[in-house]
């Protein structure tokens, strides 16, 4: 695919999805690095490589409740004299005398000299003497060897890793009470439209409530990003301009509505008047064709999305989320390829995105399309698991054709 430069983007050429996304990704940048408490780092993105501070396990560790002994002694002894016990957290003891054993708990250090732990279930004790079942034991059985998980100085986490539950546990094990993470961007949303009312306001028959700002904000919350400001403005140039001017210090500014070809679609014009440089306007995608993208002062990236709710959701998954992940150094969200359970014919010459549910079992497993009434039908999309892609060059998909599927929650 040929690369589209910024100068070319000022023309009326309508970009493909790939061309538009590549132009967006060219603007990706870090929002800085900060050090925070591990207890506050859930779903943040690491900004440093993490290395082990010692061997893990740091000692030969018993993997079972049982008895520690010398493997070679099994050849000469039918029973073993119990001489001590070993609890987790105790200092390492020694096993020196032949024909003896030490009772040991899971997680405890294996005594020096011992090279086998036999489970309690495979033993019998009577008057301080322990007998073991005739099983094919081997040395180092039921012992986690020192350093077998990782050696001191080994990298165990790479930067640009999202901190989840297991990651938090690992960092705590390494003694990392503070971690460096990528700073979060300052994000604001402007919803435009004479017909749009705030969620709690009374609505007349010709009015609708603002849903887009809540949808967009929820997507950002997946990355622990809280929205700085949400503004609701009418289709008046001065009101739109005032809202944009007040948010020029944002890292990401998102507008919804007012970007198409209607008489009151002033957003692109007003953005330019505010000094925002147009990178492109309109993409060969359905829904979401009127998408506008630009940049202000080489700092604030601006996405102006169509006002239809489904278009907003598609735009986030296809364009905004890839940009956000690139800023954090994350790889693109994983997509999966699955067969369609029914045929589908395209309604346009564009790349189309349509909602589906997953049917994981049975003879008709795969992606089942959800009937919807266009980009304003937000009720149908709430029942979906994600979006399937109908490529621009394929007019009709047949039942059983394998297509790309984008889950709503990225992996």
KASUL-V62032 format. One record per residue. N is the residue number from 0. RES is the residue in one small letter. PHI is phi in degrees with one decimal (* if undefined). OMEGA is omega in whole degrees, 0 to 359 (none if undefined). D_CENTER is the distance of its C-alpha to the mean C-alpha in Angstrom with 1 decimal. Layout:
# KASUL-V62032
n = {N N}
res = {RES RES}
phi = {PHI PHI}
omega = {OMEGA OMEGA}
d_center = {D_CENTER D_CENTER}
This chain:
# KASUL-V62032
n = {0 1 2 3 4 5 6 7 8 9 10 11 12 13 14 15 16 17 18 19 20 21 22 23 24 25 26 27 28 29 30 31 32 33 34 35 36 37 38 39 40 41 42 43 44 45 46 47 48 49 50 51 52 53 54 55 56 57 58 59 60 61 62 63 64 65 66 67 68 69 70 71 72 73 74 75 76 77 78 79 80 81 82 83 84 85 86 87 88 89 90 91 92 93 94 95 96 97 98 99 100 101 102 103 104 105 106 107 108 109 110 111 112 113 114 115 116 117 118 119 120 121 122 123 124 125 126 127 128 129 130 131 132 133 134 135 136 137 138 139 140 141 142 143 144 145 146 147 148 149 150 151 152 153 154 155 156 157 158 159 160 161 162 163 164 165 166 167 168 169 170 171 172 173 174 175 176 177 178 179 180 181 182 183 184 185 186 187 188 189 190 191 192 193 194 195 196 197 198 199 200 201 202 203 204 205 206 207 208 209 210 211 212 213 214 215 216 217 218 219 220 221 222 223 224 225 226 227 228 229 230 231 232 233 234 235 236 237 238 239 240 241 242 243 244 245 246 247 248 249 250 251 252 253 254 255 256 257 258 259 260 261 262 263 264 265 266 267 268 269 270 271 272 273 274 275 276 277 278 279 280 281 282 283 284 285 286 287 288 289 290 291 292 293 294 295 296 297 298 299 300 301 302 303 304 305 306 307 308 309 310 311 312 313 314 315 316 317 318 319 320 321 322 323 324 325 326 327 328 329 330 331 332 333 334 335 336 337 338 339 340 341 342 343 344 345 346 347 348 349 350 351 352 353 354 355 356 357 358 359 360 361 362 363 364 365 366 367 368 369 370 371 372 373 374 375 376 377 378 379 380 381 382 383 384 385 386 387 388 389 390 391 392 393 394 395 396 397 398 399 400 401 402 403 404 405 406 407 408 409 410}
res = {x x x x x x x x x x x x x x x x x x x x x x x x x x x x x x x x x x x x x x x x x x x x x x x x x x x x x x x x x x x x x x x x x x x x x x x x x x x x x x x x x x x x x x x x x x x x x x x x x x x x x x x x x x x x x x x x x x x x x x x x x x x x x x x x x x x x x x x x x x x x x x x x x x x x x x x x x x x x x x x x x x x x x x x x x x x x x x x x x x x x x x x x x x x x x x x x x x x x x x x x x x x x x x x x x x x x x x x x x x x x x x x x x x x x x x x x x x x x x x x x x x x x x x x x x x x x x x x x x x x x x x x x x x x x x x x x x x x x x x x x x x x x x x x x x x x x x x x x x x x x x x x x x x x x x x x x x x x x x x x x x x x x x x x x x x x x x x x x x x x x x x x x x x x x x x x x x x x x x x x x x x x x x x x x x x x x x x x x x x x x x x x x x x x x x x x x x x x x x x x x x x x x x x x x x x x}
phi = {* -65.5 -77.1 -100.8 -85.6 -63.3 -64.0 -67.4 -67.9 -77.9 -78.5 -87.0 -62.8 -86.9 -81.0 -74.3 -59.7 -64.0 -62.3 -64.4 -64.8 -63.2 -64.1 -65.0 -65.4 -63.8 -93.5 -65.9 -155.7 -74.4 -97.2 109.9 -130.5 -140.0 -105.0 -132.1 -68.7 -58.3 -64.8 -110.4 -98.6 -60.4 65.5 -87.9 -110.6 -58.6 -114.9 -147.9 -77.1 -113.3 -118.6 -72.7 -92.5 -165.5 -65.6 -132.2 -60.8 -79.4 -155.3 -66.0 -117.0 -71.8 -93.8 -142.5 -80.4 -179.3 -131.7 -94.8 -154.2 -94.2 -57.4 -64.7 -69.5 -64.4 -73.6 -115.5 -133.2 -90.3 -142.3 -126.4 -83.7 -78.2 -112.9 -169.9 -134.1 -137.0 -101.9 -60.2 93.8 -85.0 -65.4 -66.0 -101.7 -121.6 -121.4 -114.2 -78.2 -64.9 77.3 -116.8 -146.5 -125.2 -70.3 -136.5 -102.8 -55.5 91.0 -79.7 -67.2 -71.0 -58.6 -60.5 97.6 -86.2 -138.9 -156.5 -122.0 -104.2 -61.6 -56.9 -63.1 -102.7 -137.4 -146.7 -116.6 -152.2 52.7 78.3 -113.1 -114.0 -110.3 -120.4 -62.9 -81.3 -118.9 -77.0 -73.5 -143.9 -69.6 69.5 -65.5 63.3 -126.0 -87.3 -75.5 -55.4 80.2 -72.1 -81.0 -164.4 -98.1 -54.7 85.5 -80.6 -74.8 -115.5 -139.7 -93.8 -60.0 69.3 -102.4 -75.4 -83.5 -113.6 -60.6 -67.1 -63.4 -60.6 -62.8 -64.5 -61.1 -63.5 -61.3 -85.5 79.2 -90.9 -76.0 -126.9 -137.5 -89.1 -132.0 -72.4 -64.4 -87.5 -74.6 -86.5 -124.3 -132.2 -127.8 -120.4 -101.5 -113.8 142.0 -63.4 -87.4 -87.7 -123.4 -64.4 -55.9 -86.0 -82.7 -70.3 -117.0 -84.3 -56.1 -93.4 -114.6 -132.8 -88.1 -71.8 -107.6 -61.8 -64.8 -72.6 -62.0 -62.7 -60.4 -65.1 -61.0 -66.8 -64.3 -57.6 -109.1 66.1 -100.5 -93.7 -75.9 -69.8 -150.6 -125.9 -115.9 -120.8 -130.7 -84.3 -82.0 -120.3 -55.2 -65.2 -69.0 -63.8 -62.3 -61.8 -65.4 -65.4 -59.7 -77.2 -121.6 -71.3 -92.3 -75.3 -83.3 -132.2 -121.4 -122.6 -114.7 -126.8 90.8 74.1 -116.3 -92.3 -113.9 -74.1 -64.7 -108.3 -89.5 -96.3 -58.1 -58.4 -61.7 -69.2 -59.2 -61.8 -65.1 -87.3 93.0 -81.5 -81.9 -71.6 -98.9 -160.2 -143.1 88.3 -134.7 -78.2 -142.4 -137.2 -80.4 114.5 -49.7 -75.2 -47.8 -122.1 -140.3 -156.1 -141.9 -117.0 54.5 54.8 -135.5 -85.4 -90.8 -124.1 -110.6 -111.9 -103.8 -59.5 -78.7 -66.8 -57.1 -67.8 -59.5 -62.3 -68.5 -63.0 -60.4 -64.3 -67.0 -88.4 -123.0 -74.8 -62.8 -58.7 -63.0 -61.6 -64.6 -64.1 -63.0 -91.2 75.8 -83.9 -72.4 -62.8 -58.1 -72.0 -112.4 -125.8 -115.9 -140.0 -80.6 -81.1 -89.5 -153.2 -73.9 -148.7 -110.2 -70.9 -101.4 -149.6 -93.6 -90.2 -72.6 -113.4 -121.0 -134.6 -74.4 -141.6 -111.8 -96.0 -108.4 -79.4 -127.9 88.8 -68.3 -111.9 -67.8 140.0 -104.9 -102.8 -66.3 -104.6 -64.0 -141.6 -106.0 104.9 -73.4 -98.4 -88.2 -77.4 -68.6 -70.5 -71.2 -68.2 -87.6 -91.0 -95.1 165.9 -115.5 -102.5 -110.1 -103.9 -58.8 -62.0 -83.3 -109.6 -74.1 -137.4 -98.1 -99.2 -56.4 93.9 -64.0 -88.7 -129.2 -79.8 -125.5 -111.9 -64.1 -62.2 -94.6 -66.7 -105.9}
omega = {181 179 180 180 183 181 179 186 180 179 181 179 178 186 169 178 181 179 180 181 178 177 178 183 176 181 182 179 176 176 179 181 177 177 182 177 177 181 181 191 183 180 168 185 180 178 178 171 183 181 179 180 177 176 174 353 181 178 173 191 178 179 183 163 183 184 178 181 177 183 184 182 180 180 188 186 176 177 187 179 179 186 183 171 187 179 174 180 178 175 183 178 181 174 187 187 179 176 178 178 179 176 187 179 178 179 180 176 177 181 175 181 179 178 180 171 177 185 175 182 182 184 176 182 179 179 176 177 185 173 181 177 178 182 179 179 177 181 182 175 178 178 172 187 177 176 184 176 177 179 180 180 181 176 181 175 176 174 187 170 176 182 175 186 182 178 179 179 178 180 177 178 180 179 183 178 175 179 174 180 175 178 180 179 171 185 174 183 174 175 183 175 177 184 187 176 177 186 184 183 172 181 174 182 182 183 176 180 178 176 187 182 179 177 182 180 180 177 180 179 174 181 176 183 177 180 181 186 173 182 178 184 178 180 176 185 183 180 177 181 180 179 180 181 183 185 183 180 179 170 179 177 182 175 173 180 173 183 184 187 181 181 182 180 188 192 180 179 182 178 178 179 179 178 179 182 178 172 170 175 179 182 178 182 176 355 175 183 186 183 179 180 179 182 180 176 180 182 185 174 185 173 174 188 171 185 181 185 181 177 179 182 177 181 180 184 187 187 187 181 175 177 182 180 178 178 180 182 179 173 178 176 179 172 179 179 184 179 173 179 178 181 179 177 182 178 183 175 184 168 185 179 184 185 179 168 180 172 190 187 173 183 181 179 181 183 178 180 175 179 178 185 177 188 176 185 183 181 181 185 178 179 185 175 181 185 172 186 173 185 183 187 181 184 184 174 180 175 182 176 181 181 178 181 181 178 179 178 184 180 none}
d_center = {27.5 29.5 27.9 28.7 29.9 29.9 33.6 33.4 30.7 33.5 35.3 35.1 33.4 30.6 27.6 25.7 22.0 21.5 24.0 22.5 18.9 20.5 22.5 19.5 17.7 21.0 20.6 17.4 18.2 17.2 17.9 19.4 18.9 19.9 20.7 19.7 20.5 18.3 18.9 17.1 14.2 11.7 8.1 9.9 9.7 12.7 15.4 17.8 18.3 19.3 22.5 24.4 27.4 29.4 29.6 27.5 29.2 31.7 34.6 35.6 34.2 35.5 33.1 35.6 38.2 41.4 44.0 43.8 46.7 47.8 47.3 50.7 52.4 51.7 54.4 57.1 56.2 56.0 55.1 53.6 54.7 51.9 52.3 49.3 45.9 42.6 39.9 36.4 36.6 40.2 41.5 42.0 45.3 47.6 49.0 52.2 54.9 55.1 54.7 52.7 49.1 46.9 44.9 41.3 38.2 34.6 33.0 36.3 37.5 39.6 43.2 44.6 46.7 44.8 42.8 42.2 40.9 42.3 40.8 42.8 42.8 44.7 47.4 50.4 52.0 55.6 57.6 55.2 55.1 52.0 52.3 49.5 49.1 50.1 46.7 45.6 44.2 43.1 42.6 39.3 38.4 36.0 35.4 32.1 33.5 33.0 30.2 29.1 25.5 25.6 28.4 28.9 27.4 24.9 21.4 18.9 15.7 15.1 14.2 10.9 9.3 6.9 9.5 9.4 12.8 13.9 13.1 15.1 17.8 18.2 18.5 21.0 22.9 23.3 24.7 22.1 22.8 21.5 18.7 18.2 15.0 14.5 16.1 14.7 16.4 19.1 18.5 21.3 22.0 25.4 26.4 29.7 32.4 35.8 34.8 31.7 32.3 30.3 28.9 31.7 34.5 37.2 36.7 39.6 39.7 38.7 35.8 32.1 29.6 26.7 23.6 21.6 21.0 19.5 17.3 16.0 15.7 13.7 11.0 11.1 11.0 7.4 7.4 10.6 12.8 16.1 18.3 21.5 23.8 24.2 27.5 29.4 32.2 34.9 35.7 37.9 37.6 38.6 36.2 33.2 34.4 34.8 31.3 29.9 32.3 31.2 27.5 28.2 26.7 23.1 20.5 19.2 21.6 21.0 24.0 24.4 27.8 30.8 29.7 31.7 35.4 36.9 39.7 37.5 34.4 34.9 31.4 31.6 35.1 34.4 31.4 33.7 36.4 34.0 33.5 30.2 30.4 29.6 27.5 27.6 28.4 27.9 25.9 26.9 24.4 25.1 24.2 23.6 26.4 27.5 24.3 25.5 23.9 25.6 25.7 27.9 29.6 27.1 24.6 23.5 21.6 22.7 21.3 24.0 22.9 25.3 26.2 25.6 22.7 21.4 21.7 19.5 16.7 17.2 17.4 14.1 12.2 14.7 15.4 13.8 10.1 11.1 13.3 11.0 8.7 12.1 13.4 11.1 12.0 8.7 9.5 9.3 7.2 9.2 12.1 14.9 18.6 20.8 24.3 25.5 27.8 30.0 31.2 30.1 32.0 30.7 32.0 31.7 31.7 28.2 24.8 24.0 20.9 21.8 20.2 20.4 20.1 19.6 22.9 22.0 25.6 29.2 31.0 29.1 25.6 23.1 22.1 24.4 24.8 25.0 28.1 27.6 30.0 28.2 25.8 27.2 26.6 23.7 24.9 24.3 20.7 19.9 21.0 18.7 15.6 14.7 16.6 18.9 20.4 24.2 25.1 27.7 30.2 30.4 32.5 32.2 29.8 31.6 30.8 29.1 27.7 24.3 21.8 18.3 15.9 12.7 11.1 10.6 7.4 5.0 4.6}
